[in-house]
Amino acid sequence: MMNKLFDKSSKLRNLKESVVGVEKMKDDPFSSDRIELEEYEKVIRVMKSTVGKYSACLSELNQVHLEMTRTVKKFYELSDNITERRNIDTFMEGIRSITDQFESGNETLTKVTTRLDQLLLMHNGLGDRLRDRDKAYAMKVHYDEKVASMKDNAADKIERNTKKHQEAVAEYEKTEESVIRECRDALNTKFKDLDQIMGLYMKFYIDYYGNIGSRFSAMSNISDQLMVSDRRVREEEVKEDNDDSCAGPTNAAPTISAAPAVLASRNQVEEKRQELFNSKDDNLKNLLGARLGGGKSAGVNDDSDSDLE
């Protein structure tokens, strides 16, 4: 009842449309295409939001190392090792170059955002055109029903409303043709349009991460040089631990027995030494006996003084 009241007055219809909007066409043959357009627009909005957030995050990350690069560079100025200072400077310059790379690639990100804005503007226009189509259709239906119910009305009123009905039908057909064509064109080129934007976005990634990766890959020898001193300290600690373990406690564990062949050789040497010692002992005994008995031993001079005196 309320809807019929609104439909009878053009002012009330306009008020209704401004408050609740235009109702979509019922049984619209273009409904599946409209859903496809809405999904397409959703993808564009998600991409724009993501690119904006990502760009803001990179810009913020570029500020993270500012204090560290200044502090570390100043600290290493006290080092006597020229190579060490040079390596640290190279590394800090590499970190600072990330900001430069972002600023040079920011132009590409701006182009991506601009293209997305252009597509969103196109979708906003298509949305307005589709709502105009809905409005024209609602006006056509209104006069369809009104003319059909005016059989008993005055001729001038019938003629006036018949004329409005014809205008409404013509407006709807005109809007229908142009809107459907524009929407179909947008749907037919949707992948081509997004391909260009994705290509630009990929170009940013290739330039940004490719150049940064190449620069830091060239520094791999610097990281090795900076860690050499740390390895040397660890090696010296291991060496000291090994020396301490070799010294061992006072009651050391028994050594492993020598092989049988080695023991046999040692026994033979010992027997030879014992035999030689015994022969020397017998000669000494003969010499002493000869001196004490007044006898002469071979090779002893009588005129020589006795050692025993």
C-alpha positions in Angstrom: 0.0 0.0 0.0 2.8 2.4 0.9 4.8 1.5 -2.2 1.8 2.2 -4.4 1.4 5.6 -2.7 5.1 6.4 -3.4 4.7 5.2 -7.0 1.7 7.6 -7.7 3.7 10.7 -6.9 6.9 11.6 -8.7 8.1 13.6 -5.7 7.6 10.7 -3.3 9.3 8.3 -5.7 12.3 10.6 -5.9 12.4 10.8 -2.1 12.2 7.0 -1.8 15.1 6.6 -4.2 17.2 9.1 -2.4 16.6 7.3 1.0 16.6 3.5 0.1 18.1 3.6 -3.4 16.7 2.2 -6.6 15.5 -1.4 -6.4 17.2 -3.7 -8.8 15.3 -5.2 -11.7 13.4 -8.3 -11.0 14.2 -11.3 -13.2 17.0 -9.3 -14.8 18.5 -11.2 -17.7 21.8 -9.4 -17.0 21.9 -10.5 -13.3 24.8 -13.0 -13.7 26.9 -10.4 -15.5 26.2 -7.9 -12.7 27.4 -10.4 -10.2 30.6 -10.9 -12.3 31.1 -7.2 -12.4 30.8 -7.0 -8.6 33.4 -9.7 -8.1 35.7 -7.9 -10.6 35.3 -4.7 -8.6 36.0 -6.5 -5.3 39.3 -7.9 -6.7 40.4 -4.4 -7.7 39.5 -3.0 -4.3 41.4 -5.8 -2.5 44.5 -5.2 -4.8 44.5 -1.5 -4.1 44.2 -2.0 -0.4 47.0 -4.5 -0.4 49.4 -2.4 -2.5 48.8 0.6 -0.3 49.4 -1.4 2.9 52.5 -3.0 1.5 54.0 0.3 0.3 53.4 1.8 3.7 55.0 -1.2 5.5 58.1 -1.0 3.3 58.4 2.7 3.9 58.2 2.1 7.7 60.8 -0.7 7.5 63.3 1.6 5.8 63.4 3.6 9.0 64.1 0.7 11.3 67.9 0.5 10.7 68.6 4.3 10.7 69.8 4.4 14.3 71.7 1.1 14.1 73.7 2.1 11.0 74.8 5.4 12.6 75.7 3.8 15.9 77.5 0.8 14.5 79.5 2.8 12.0 80.6 5.2 14.7 81.6 2.3 17.0 83.8 0.7 14.4 85.7 3.9 13.7 87.7 3.0 16.9 88.8 -0.3 15.4 92.5 -0.6 14.3 91.6 -3.2 11.7 91.2 -1.3 8.4 89.7 -4.3 6.5 87.2 -4.8 9.3 86.1 -1.1 9.2 85.8 -1.2 5.4 83.6 -4.4 5.6 81.3 -2.8 8.2 81.0 0.3 6.1 80.1 -1.8 3.0 77.4 -3.6 5.0 75.9 -0.4 6.4 75.9 1.2 3.0 74.0 -1.9 1.7 71.3 -1.5 4.3 71.0 2.2 3.5 70.7 1.3 -0.2 67.4 -0.5 0.5 65.8 2.9 1.1 67.2 4.2 -2.2 65.9 1.1 -4.1 62.4 1.6 -2.6 62.3 5.3 -3.5 63.3 4.5 -7.1 60.7 1.7 -7.4 58.0 3.8 -5.7 57.1 5.3 -9.1 56.1 1.8 -10.3 53.9 1.3 -7.2 52.3 4.7 -7.9 51.5 3.6 -11.5 49.9 0.4 -10.1 47.7 2.4 -7.7 46.8 4.9 -10.5 45.7 2.0 -12.8 43.6 0.5 -10.1 42.0 3.8 -9.3 41.1 4.2 -13.0 39.4 0.8 -13.0 37.5 1.6 -9.8 36.4 4.8 -11.4 35.1 2.9 -14.4 33.2 0.5 -12.1 31.7 3.4 -10.2 30.5 4.8 -13.5 29.1 1.4 -14.5 27.3 1.1 -11.2 25.7 4.5 -11.7 24.6 3.5 -15.2 23.1 0.2 -13.9 21.2 2.1 -11.3 19.9 4.5 -14.0 18.8 1.4 -15.9 17.0 0.1 -12.9 15.3 3.5 -12.5 14.3 3.6 -16.1 13.0 0.1 -15.9 11.0 1.0 -12.8 9.5 4.0 -14.6 8.6 1.9 -17.6 6.9 -0.7 -15.4 5.1 2.1 -13.6 3.6 3.5 -16.8 2.9 0.0 -18.2 0.7 -0.6 -15.2 -0.8 2.9 -15.2 -1.8 2.9 -18.9 -3.2 -0.6 -18.6 -5.5 0.6 -15.8 -6.7 3.8 -17.5 -9.4 2.3 -19.8 -12.2 4.2 -18.2 -10.3 7.5 -17.6 -10.6 10.7 -19.6 -9.1 10.7 -23.1 -6.7 13.6 -22.4 -5.4 11.8 -19.2 -5.0 8.6 -21.2 -3.2 10.4 -23.9 -0.9 12.2 -21.4 0.1 9.1 -19.6 0.4 7.2 -22.9 3.0 9.7 -24.0 4.9 9.4 -20.7 4.8 5.7 -21.1 6.3 5.9 -24.5 9.0 8.2 -23.2 9.7 5.8 -20.3 10.0 2.8 -22.7 12.3 4.7 -25.0 14.5 5.9 -22.1 14.8 2.4 -20.8 15.6 0.8 -24.2 18.3 3.5 -24.8 19.8 3.1 -21.3 19.6 -0.7 -21.6 21.5 -0.8 -24.8 24.4 1.5 -23.8 24.8 0.1 -20.3 24.8 -3.5 -21.3 27.4 -2.7 -24.0 29.7 -0.9 -21.6 29.4 -3.6 -19.0 30.2 -6.4 -21.5 33.2 -4.4 -22.8 34.5 -4.2 -19.2 34.0 -7.9 -18.6 35.6 -8.8 -21.9 38.8 -6.9 -21.1 39.0 -7.6 -17.4 41.9 -10.1 -17.6 43.8 -7.9 -20.1 43.4 -4.8 -17.8 44.5 -6.8 -14.7 47.4 -8.3 -16.7 48.9 -4.9 -17.2 48.6 -4.0 -13.6 50.0 -7.3 -12.4 52.9 -6.9 -14.8 53.7 -3.5 -13.3 53.5 -4.9 -9.8 55.7 -7.8 -10.8 58.2 -5.4 -12.3 58.5 -3.6 -9.0 59.2 -6.9 -7.2 61.8 -7.9 -9.8 63.6 -4.6 -9.6 63.4 -4.1 -5.9 64.3 -7.6 -4.6 66.5 -8.4 -7.6 68.8 -5.4 -7.1 68.8 -5.8 -3.3 69.5 -9.5 -3.6 72.4 -9.0 -6.0 74.0 -6.4 -3.8 73.9 -8.5 -0.7 74.9 -11.7 -2.5 78.1 -9.9 -3.4 78.7 -9.4 0.4 78.9 -13.1 1.2 82.7 -13.0 1.5 82.4 -10.0 3.9 80.3 -12.1 6.3 82.9 -14.9 6.2 85.7 -12.4 7.0 83.8 -10.9 9.9 83.2 -14.4 11.4 86.9 -15.6 11.0 87.9 -14.0 14.3 85.1 -15.8 16.1 86.2 -19.1 14.6 89.8 -18.5 15.7 88.7 -17.9 19.3 86.7 -21.1 19.3 89.6 -23.1 17.8 92.0 -21.8 20.5 89.5 -22.7 23.2 89.2 -26.2 21.8 93.0 -26.5 21.7 93.3 -25.4 25.4 90.7 -28.0 26.3 92.7 -30.7 24.5 95.9 -29.7 26.2 94.3 -29.9 29.6 92.8 -33.3 28.8 96.3 -34.6 27.7 97.9 -33.5 31.0 95.5 -35.7 32.9 95.3 -36.3 36.7 98.2 -37.7 38.8 96.9 -41.3 39.0 96.7 -41.7 35.3 95.1 -44.8 33.9 97.5 -47.7 32.9 98.9 -47.5 29.4 98.0 -50.1 26.8 100.4 -53.1 26.7 102.9 -53.2 23.9 102.7 -55.7 21.2 104.4 -59.1 21.7 106.9 -58.5 19.0 108.0 -55.3 20.6 108.3 -57.0 24.0 110.5 -59.7 22.6 112.9 -57.2 21.1 113.1 -55.3 24.3 113.9 -58.6 26.2 116.8 -59.4 23.9 118.3 -56.0 24.3 118.1 -56.3 28.1 119.7 -59.8 28.1 122.7 -58.4 26.1 123.1 -55.6 28.5 123.0 -58.0 31.5 125.6 -60.3 29.8 127.9 -57.4 29.2 127.6 -56.2 32.8 128.4 -59.7 34.1 131.5 -60.0 32.0 132.7 -56.6 33.3 132.0 -57.7 36.9 134.1 -60.9 36.5 137.1 -58.9 35.2 136.8 -56.5 38.1 136.8 -59.4 40.6 139.9 -61.0 39.0 141.7 -57.7 39.1 141.0 -57.2 42.8 142.0 -60.7 43.7 145.3 -60.3 41.9 146.1 -57.1 43.8 145.2 -58.5 47.2 147.1 -61.8 46.7 150.2 -60.1 45.4 149.8 -61.8 42.1 149.8 -60.3 38.8 147.1 -60.1 36.5 147.5 -59.8 32.7 148.2 -56.4 31.4 148.9 -54.9 34.9 152.2 -53.0 35.5 154.1 -54.0 38.8 155.6 -50.6 39.2 152.2 -48.9 39.3 150.8 -47.8 42.6 147.8 -49.7 43.9 144.5 -48.0 43.8 143.6 -49.6 47.1 146.4 -47.7 48.9 
